[in-house]
Amino acid sequence: MIKTEPTYKSKRTFSWTTDKIIVKDTEKYGMGVFAKEKIKKNEKIAMFGGYVMTRKEEEEAPSDLYDNAMQIDDNLVMGT
């Protein structure tokens, strides 16, 4: 069940990336993810956490959440 009140106000976000990667500017396509060392097949390199909200809640969210939101379902996004 989706709550009608925005839930991002009181929750903390959690994300993780392995030390085997680096995020940097590509100078041509914006930010990119690059391997610093060999990564094995099926090895996890990142886990993202954030505020799950509806598309309507996203529109009303603070700009730092709105700008970084990624769609995770038809009507749900996760702002980081």
C-alpha positions in Angstrom: 0.0 0.0 0.0 1.3 3.4 -0.9 1.0 6.2 1.7 -0.4 9.5 0.5 2.0 11.5 2.7 5.5 11.9 1.4 7.8 9.5 3.3 11.1 11.1 2.4 11.0 13.7 5.2 12.1 11.5 8.1 14.1 8.6 6.5 17.8 8.2 5.7 19.1 7.0 2.4 21.7 4.3 2.1 23.8 3.5 -1.0 27.0 1.6 -1.5 29.6 1.1 -4.2 32.6 -1.2 -4.2 36.1 0.2 -4.0 36.7 -1.5 -7.4 34.9 1.3 -9.3 35.1 5.0 -9.6 32.5 7.5 -10.8 33.9 10.4 -12.8 33.1 12.7 -15.7 33.5 11.2 -19.1 34.1 14.7 -20.7 31.7 13.6 -23.5 28.6 11.9 -22.0 28.5 13.2 -18.4 29.2 11.0 -15.4 30.3 7.4 -16.0 31.3 4.4 -13.9 34.8 3.0 -14.5 36.5 -0.2 -13.2 39.6 0.4 -11.1 40.4 -3.3 -11.0 39.1 -6.6 -12.4 35.4 -7.3 -11.5 34.2 -10.9 -11.5 31.1 -12.0 -13.4 28.0 -11.5 -11.2 30.0 -9.5 -8.6 27.9 -6.7 -7.0 29.4 -3.3 -7.6 26.6 -1.0 -6.3 23.5 -1.0 -4.2 21.2 2.0 -4.2 18.9 3.2 -1.4 16.7 6.1 -1.1 13.2 7.5 -0.7 10.5 5.5 -2.5 7.7 7.7 -3.6 4.9 8.0 -6.2 5.4 10.1 -9.3 3.1 12.8 -7.8 5.2 12.8 -4.6 8.3 13.2 -6.7 6.9 16.3 -8.4 6.4 17.9 -4.9 9.8 16.7 -3.5 12.7 19.0 -2.8 14.8 19.6 -5.9 17.8 17.5 -4.6 15.5 14.4 -4.4 13.7 15.2 -7.6 16.8 15.7 -9.7 18.3 12.4 -8.6 15.2 10.2 -8.7 15.1 7.0 -10.8 12.1 5.1 -11.9 11.6 1.7 -10.2 8.0 0.8 -11.2 5.3 2.3 -13.4 4.2 4.8 -10.7 7.1 4.7 -8.3 10.5 6.4 -8.2 13.4 6.3 -5.7 15.0 9.6 -4.9 18.5 9.4 -3.6 
